[in-house]
Amino acid sequence: KGAFNQFRDNRNDLCGNLGDTLRLPLRAATEEEIVYSSQDIGSLQEAVDSLLPGGTLLLPADSVQTDSVTIDRHIRVKSESLVEPAERPVLVSVSTRVPVISLIGDAILEVEGVRFSSGRIGLLMGSDSEASLTNTTLSNNRSYGLQLWNSSIVKLNDSAILGNGLIGMAIIDEARAIVSNTLIAQNP
């Protein structure tokens, strides 16, 4: 519990069974859509924080190096353009010790055509968060491709969880997964 706390210059601000009022955003939420460029916006966390609930973050068709991003509201993340799977945007963690993306509170994340790579966990979900992943790949993360805790729920459609260090998908507590036409392979 808590509110209005400042989190800055961390590899990962928050993850787990936490409320969505615990951290102050780095920027005020004023945008319905952002085409991400680190030169214009700064960090990916700043771009996410700038989005209004229900807003869309469009990623360029290349790699985006990022510290872990904490999401605490409803957002969409998509490729800026329709591209082949090998050319989809990749969110690449700068550290293998943190998740690429972490959902807290009642966050809702809709992802289409994006790859999550090189974190400890590709996508970490806690509390009552929800995610819908379509044409999305979680690969080459140090431990898990996808880890769900508490009452979180994920819907995977036409996606892949590949080549993660320990486990493809871990579902813990009351968490749930709905999986359709998805490949989960090569996770030792």
Phi, psi and omega in degrees: 000157178146177180199155170061035178271147179260128176238120182217145174058038174254151173293326179214121181288302186211152170202155177106203186276072185235149178287159184273004177256003187292324183246144172281137177292155177287334177220155176291143178282107183228351189249139174273332180212139178227129169267113191286133169211124182297336179289327182271324190253323189105230184281160176297326177298319177297320178297314179298314180298332181286344183280137171290156175306131184088000182288167184238133174252118178261128182255143176290158182279060173204194182273140174242110177284133183210149162289171177302142181248127177262127179245130184231017181211182178275118175220162174245142176231123183220163171291141179297331179218159178285122182223165177293155182309319182291344183253007181293153176302144179239124170272111185251120178289141176278356180219135176276010180260355183227161175289153174293310179231139177233127177256132178233167178058221179256038179302147174232125181238125174246120183238135176222122174071041181229150174249141177245127187212154167074011173268181171291322177225138177293304179225122178249124183239134177224177178058227181255027184291158179226146175220143174236115183246120180235131182050044184240145180237132174247107188217156174056035173269149188300319183243295186237146169285314184216131178227124181244136179232169172057233182251024182290157179220137177236143173242118180251127180222126179052044185236182180213143172235106192227139167060033176275154191297323183239301188221140177292303182220126177245126181242118189234152180065228182263013181295157182220154176227138173243117190239128181221126176050047184238138178263125174237108189208161173057034173253108188311000000 
